[in-house]
């Protein structure tokens, strides 16, 4: 049995952006949106992150957003940190 719930509802786009900024600051890397993937990823995240979904769908959304590369650096770390926090709850 799969459990559909709003796994990502606490993580709005401002949180995602802040998470990436913190990761970049820790490594002295540039925190900046990309010209290609940022707007598409933001729109996708904002349209889906509050939806009830199975945990594997939440993981897939994070993976998809990582691959769209909304930020210059640490996209994988940003979305991995979010889904890791979701799973730890």
N, C-alpha and C positions, 0 to 999 in steps of 0.2 A: 504494500500500500504506500502510495506516495502522498506526502503532506504538502498541499498547496497553501502557501501563506505569503504575506508581503515581506519577504526576507530582506529586501534592500530599501524598504521605505524610509528608514532613518538616515539614509545616505543620499542627500540631495546633491545637485551638481556643485554647489558651493563647497560641500564637504569633500567631494572628489578632487576639486581644484586645490583646496587647502592641503589635502593629503599629499598630492603631487608636489606642492610647494615645499612642504616639510621635508620630503625625501630629497628633493633637489638641494635644499639648503644644507642638509646634513653632509652632502657630498660635493658641495660647492659647484653644482651644476646649474645650468641655465633653466629657469622655470619660465616657460613661455608656451602659449598654445601654438599648434602647427596650423599652417594655412590650408592644409589639405584635409586633415581628419578631425579637427576640433569641432567645427559646427555640426557635422554629421553625428559625431559621437555624443555631443551635448544633447542634441535633439532626440537621439535614440534613448539615451539614459533618462531624460526627463519624461519621455513618453512611456517608459516601461518600468522604472525602478519601484514604483508603488504598486504595481500589479501583483495580485496573488500568482505564485508560480511554484513549481516544484524546486527543490534545492538544486537539482542538476540544471534546471533552466536558469537559475540565478548564477550558477557557475558559468554557464554558457554565455550569458549576457556580459559578465565580467571579461571573459575570454575574448568575446567579439569586440568589446570596447577597447581592450588592450591592443588588439590587432589593427584597429582603426587609427591608432596612434594620435590621440588628441593633443599630447604634449611632446615637447622636444626630447625629454628624457624620462626614464623610470615609469613608463606606462604599465609595464608588467607588474612592477613592484606596487604601484598605486592600486590597481584592481585586485592583485593578490592579497594585499593588506586588508582590503574591504571584505572580500569573501572569507578570508581567514577569521576576521572579527565576527562575521555572521555565523560561521560554523562553531566558534568558541562560545557563543551565547547559549 
